[in-house]
């Protein structure tokens, strides 16, 4: 990723595009491109290959969820982080977007500082090499992916395989929201016979074992779970 990342905003409201572009410029992002509909957004993404995409859900021509699916199925564009822009109350669209591969979401109206922070977190994540066998330290928590073990303040935490895999999934990309269905699929596999709500009790048990550190596992209402980005 370049020192001056390219950000593509796909949003059909010109006033929101102009205001967001101005605010991002003020936060140091000088290459901000805007597309007014889904079709134009896909074409522009293929042309400029941005470092990050801000994607509105409600778009003319091609809706945002379809755009997200197309991007994630296109070689050369599939790894681009996508932040969905949603109106309050669109929880179903948020869940669908995340399950199609979006990395994060932010509800309108949003603070320019919050948006800039979310963008920075996603760009940091993209710039960090993903190594499957590694040790990660998030505050007092240390996870050894190769040894399948976790410690808090150097003290081992006794986790079941599913609890460790859940923690490892969330800790692998701090700040990213995972839906309950994504957690089931990643931890148990496709079509595993467990309800999404069972994941809530699974998280409750995991939090109990993590003690005070469990505060860093955030519940995203109606969507799923994430580990606070500031722990990265």
Backbone torsions as a table, in degrees:
resi	resn	phi	psi	omega
1	UNK	NA	138.9	-177.5
2	UNK	-75.2	164.9	177.4
3	UNK	-69.8	-18.0	178.8
4	UNK	-121.0	80.1	-171.7
5	UNK	-63.6	148.1	176.1
6	UNK	-93.0	127.7	179.4
7	UNK	-117.1	126.8	177.4
8	UNK	-106.4	124.7	176.0
9	UNK	-108.8	123.0	178.0
10	UNK	-109.0	102.5	-171.0
11	UNK	-152.8	130.4	-174.1
12	UNK	-88.5	-1.5	177.5
13	UNK	-98.1	108.3	-177.0
14	UNK	-58.0	-35.6	-178.6
15	UNK	-66.5	-38.7	177.8
16	UNK	-67.5	-41.0	177.9
17	UNK	-60.1	-48.2	-177.2
18	UNK	-63.6	-45.0	-178.9
19	UNK	-66.0	-42.9	-179.9
20	UNK	-65.5	-41.5	178.5
21	UNK	-60.8	-43.6	179.3
22	UNK	-62.4	-45.3	-179.5
23	UNK	-65.4	-39.3	178.6
24	UNK	-67.7	-38.2	175.0
25	UNK	-57.4	-41.9	-179.8
26	UNK	-67.6	-23.9	178.0
27	UNK	-93.3	10.8	173.6
28	UNK	99.0	-0.4	178.8
29	UNK	-95.8	104.5	-172.4
30	UNK	-94.6	-17.2	-179.5
31	UNK	-107.4	83.2	-179.8
32	UNK	-116.1	122.2	-178.3
33	UNK	-113.0	147.5	-178.6
34	UNK	-124.0	140.1	173.0
35	UNK	-127.6	140.3	-171.4
36	UNK	-92.0	-10.7	177.5
37	UNK	-152.0	171.0	-175.7
38	UNK	-62.8	-39.9	-179.4
39	UNK	-64.3	-46.0	178.2
40	UNK	-64.2	-37.2	-179.6
41	UNK	-62.6	-43.7	178.4
42	UNK	-63.6	-41.9	-180.0
43	UNK	-64.8	-42.2	-178.3
44	UNK	-70.5	-36.1	177.4
45	UNK	-61.3	-42.1	179.1
46	UNK	-66.6	-32.2	-177.1
47	UNK	-76.4	-46.6	-173.0
48	UNK	-100.1	-17.0	-176.2
49	UNK	47.4	74.8	-176.0
50	UNK	-69.4	164.9	176.6
51	UNK	-85.3	-19.6	179.7
52	UNK	-158.9	148.4	-179.6
53	UNK	-125.1	130.1	170.5
54	UNK	-99.2	119.2	-168.8
55	UNK	-124.6	115.1	175.9
56	UNK	-73.1	147.2	179.5
57	UNK	-76.8	-46.7	-176.2
58	UNK	-90.9	103.1	-177.3
59	UNK	-131.8	147.3	172.3
60	UNK	-76.2	168.3	179.9
61	UNK	69.6	-70.6	177.5
62	UNK	-132.6	125.9	-176.5
63	UNK	-70.7	163.0	-174.2
64	UNK	-62.1	-37.2	179.6
65	UNK	-65.1	-39.5	177.3
66	UNK	-67.5	-40.0	176.9
67	UNK	-59.8	-44.2	179.5
68	UNK	-59.5	-46.4	-179.9
69	UNK	-62.0	-41.6	179.5
70	UNK	-63.2	-43.9	-179.8
71	UNK	-62.4	-43.3	-177.3
72	UNK	-72.7	-13.5	177.6
73	UNK	-104.4	9.2	-177.9
74	UNK	-108.5	116.5	177.0
75	UNK	-55.6	137.7	-179.8
76	UNK	90.5	-18.5	178.7
77	UNK	-119.0	-15.0	-171.5
78	UNK	-64.3	-25.1	-177.0
79	UNK	-91.3	-0.5	-179.1
80	UNK	-70.8	126.3	177.6
81	UNK	-62.8	138.7	179.0
82	UNK	-122.4	126.1	172.3
83	UNK	-107.5	117.6	179.4
84	UNK	-78.8	139.8	175.9
85	UNK	-108.1	118.4	-173.2
86	UNK	-130.3	153.3	171.1
87	UNK	-81.8	153.1	179.4
88	UNK	-60.5	142.5	179.4
89	UNK	92.4	0.0	-179.2
90	UNK	-97.6	47.1	-175.4
91	UNK	-60.8	-38.7	179.5
92	UNK	-62.3	-39.9	178.2
93	UNK	-67.3	-36.8	177.8
94	UNK	-60.8	-49.2	-179.2
95	UNK	-61.1	-45.7	179.3
96	UNK	-61.3	-43.3	179.8
97	UNK	-61.6	-44.5	178.8
98	UNK	-64.5	-38.9	-179.6
99	UNK	-72.7	-19.5	174.8
100	UNK	-84.8	-6.3	175.5
101	UNK	120.2	-1.7	176.5
102	UNK	-61.0	147.9	-175.3
103	UNK	-91.7	-25.3	-176.2
104	UNK	-163.6	174.8	174.9
105	UNK	-147.9	158.6	175.5
106	UNK	-143.5	135.8	-176.5
107	UNK	-89.5	142.5	175.1
108	UNK	-84.2	146.5	-7.4
109	UNK	-75.7	146.2	-176.4
110	UNK	-120.5	152.8	177.4
111	UNK	-76.3	138.9	178.6
112	UNK	-62.9	-33.8	179.1
113	UNK	-69.4	-40.2	178.7
114	UNK	-64.9	-43.6	179.3
115	UNK	-61.7	-44.9	179.9
116	UNK	-61.5	-38.2	179.6
117	UNK	-68.0	-40.5	178.0
118	UNK	-63.9	-41.7	178.4
119	UNK	-61.8	-46.3	-179.6
120	UNK	-60.0	-41.3	179.9
121	UNK	-63.7	-43.0	-179.5
122	UNK	-67.5	-39.1	179.8
123	UNK	-68.9	-37.4	175.5
124	UNK	-61.2	-43.1	179.9
125	UNK	-62.1	-38.6	-179.6
126	UNK	-70.5	-28.6	-176.2
127	UNK	-86.2	-3.7	-179.5
128	UNK	-98.2	119.6	179.2
129	UNK	-58.2	134.0	177.6
130	UNK	-88.4	118.4	-179.8
131	UNK	-119.1	121.7	-173.5
132	UNK	-67.0	-41.4	-179.3
133	UNK	-104.0	102.0	-176.1
134	UNK	-159.0	166.9	173.5
135	UNK	-107.8	132.2	-179.7
136	UNK	-121.1	135.0	177.4
137	UNK	-114.8	123.3	177.2
138	UNK	-124.2	93.0	-174.7
139	UNK	64.3	-126.0	-178.9
140	UNK	-79.4	-11.4	-177.2
141	UNK	-90.1	132.1	175.0
142	UNK	-124.4	127.0	-179.5
143	UNK	-117.4	127.4	174.8
144	UNK	-105.7	103.8	-175.7
145	UNK	-66.5	-33.9	-177.2
146	UNK	-74.6	-41.5	-179.4
147	UNK	-84.1	-7.3	179.9
148	UNK	58.7	48.3	-177.4
149	UNK	-138.2	157.3	178.5
150	UNK	-136.1	145.0	178.0
151	UNK	-134.7	149.4	171.5
152	UNK	-124.5	120.4	-174.5
153	UNK	52.3	43.8	177.4
154	UNK	71.3	-2.2	178.2
155	UNK	-91.2	126.8	-179.3
156	UNK	-61.5	142.8	176.3
157	UNK	-110.2	123.6	-178.0
158	UNK	-80.1	106.9	-178.5
159	UNK	-119.3	144.6	171.0
160	UNK	-71.2	162.8	177.8
161	UNK	-54.8	-42.1	-179.6
162	UNK	-67.5	-38.6	177.9
163	UNK	-64.4	-42.7	178.4
164	UNK	-64.2	-44.8	-178.7
165	UNK	-63.6	-35.4	176.9
166	UNK	-66.2	-47.0	178.9
167	UNK	-62.4	-42.4	-180.0
168	UNK	-64.0	-38.6	178.5
169	UNK	-61.6	-49.3	-178.6
170	UNK	-67.6	-41.0	-176.7
171	UNK	-73.1	-21.0	-178.9
172	UNK	-65.3	-29.2	178.0
173	UNK	-139.4	78.2	179.8
174	UNK	-55.6	138.7	-179.9
175	UNK	94.3	-21.1	179.7
176	UNK	-82.2	134.6	177.9
177	UNK	-86.6	130.6	174.1
178	UNK	-112.7	129.7	176.5
179	UNK	-72.9	164.8	178.5
180	UNK	-61.5	-40.8	179.0
181	UNK	-64.8	-36.8	177.5
182	UNK	-64.0	-40.7	179.4
183	UNK	-63.6	-43.3	177.6
184	UNK	-58.9	-48.5	-177.2
185	UNK	-64.1	-40.0	-177.7
186	UNK	-73.6	-36.9	-174.7
187	UNK	-89.3	-41.6	-174.6
188	UNK	-106.3	-19.4	-178.7
189	UNK	102.1	166.5	-178.8
190	UNK	-62.4	142.0	173.1
191	UNK	61.2	25.6	177.6
192	UNK	-72.6	134.8	-173.6
193	UNK	-78.8	73.5	175.9
194	UNK	-141.2	142.7	-178.9
195	UNK	-79.0	153.7	178.8
196	UNK	-60.1	-36.8	-178.7
197	UNK	-68.3	-22.2	176.6
198	UNK	-63.3	-26.3	177.5
199	UNK	-63.3	-32.2	179.0
200	UNK	-59.8	-44.8	178.2
201	UNK	-67.8	-33.9	176.4
202	UNK	-60.5	-44.0	179.1
203	UNK	-67.3	-38.8	177.6
204	UNK	-57.5	-46.2	-180.0
205	UNK	-65.1	-39.6	179.0
206	UNK	-64.0	-44.2	179.2
207	UNK	-60.0	-40.3	179.3
208	UNK	-58.6	-40.8	-177.9
209	UNK	-74.1	-24.4	-177.6
210	UNK	-87.6	-7.9	176.8
211	UNK	61.9	-137.8	-177.8
212	UNK	-60.6	-30.0	-177.8
213	UNK	-65.3	-20.6	-177.6
214	UNK	-60.6	-19.5	178.1
215	UNK	-60.4	-21.4	-178.8
216	UNK	-79.3	-11.6	173.3
217	UNK	-87.3	111.3	-174.3
218	UNK	-97.1	137.8	172.1
219	UNK	-89.3	124.7	176.4
220	UNK	-101.0	106.4	-170.0
221	UNK	-52.5	127.9	177.0
222	UNK	75.6	-0.4	-174.9
223	UNK	-122.5	-63.8	-176.3
224	UNK	171.7	-135.3	-173.5
225	UNK	-139.6	157.2	173.3
226	UNK	-155.6	162.0	170.6
227	UNK	-98.0	133.3	-175.8
228	UNK	-51.0	132.2	-176.0
229	UNK	-61.5	-30.3	-176.2
230	UNK	-69.3	-7.8	175.8
231	UNK	-80.1	-10.3	-176.7
232	UNK	-71.4	NA	NA
